[in-house]
């Protein structure tokens, strides 16, 4: 009986949390009352006999699973302006055209001039790949981005992000309960990196990756193909299993299946240490020094208006 009570309480708590993120008042309160009534009914049934109790519990769980399975991701909602468009790609051999590359002019988090552009890239001109890690609160959690540099000076950054609706704010808990879709954003550095260094005041590091040209090209195509797949078939963002870092790991495993799984993929703030151990970032100095020299936020804040942002954050490295 005690096990049934505990199982019922846990199931009811999960169901009610799901209702918080999937329903609006007054329906939320009505459904919560139904969940509570089902929980009380299950316990009362258990008092009459274990078969009745567990039968009622199983029925309630099946109903909950059917409801949860009915919640589907969508690409057709009223999105927040910064995630209004996911990037898509036309791939023709060596040439890749990216549509909806974000290039916003940010003056504040809610004060910006939106701009979405189309840009062409030649894979044989790809010269560098950077890991960009942005920490805003806990050192264990970071947003992870991958930037690509080309011989003509062009740079583009890919970022797997939470796709918020216009009225939504990010919630780690909501990310467990299908509150957000996943979107692939491609953007210029002066947009997506400067937003974090200068506007949000996050601690950002930029670390060049030591990978071959073939691996860099495969990784770029991996992001392009993942973006196209999301445009065709939407997915939910999931705080632990489908986030900015796990998407990168998934793509890295496509490039090299020998990349090992590690706890630092989940605690993404420690991802640079994982790459350091693998020799994918520079290892000619202790890790703390490598990270200190890779920090770009203070350098970015000192750049004068109109300065070349990408060149400025790399100066005197």
Secondary structure, DSSP 8 states (H G I E B T S, - for coil): -HHHHHHHHHHHHHHHHHHHHH--TTHHHHHHHHHHHHHHHHHHHHHH-HHHHHHHHHHHHHHHHHHHHT----S-S-B-GGGS---EEEEETTEEEEEEEE--EEEETTEEE--EEEEEEEGGGEEEEEEEEEESS-TT--EEEEEEEETTS-EEEEEEEEE-BTT----TTGGGTT--EEEEEEE-HHHHTHIIIIIS--EEEEEE----HHHHHHHHHHHHHHHHHHHHS--B-BTTTBSHHHHHHHHHHHH-TT----GGGTSGGGHHHHHHHHTSS--SS-HHHHHHHHB-HHHHHT--TT--HHHHHHTT-
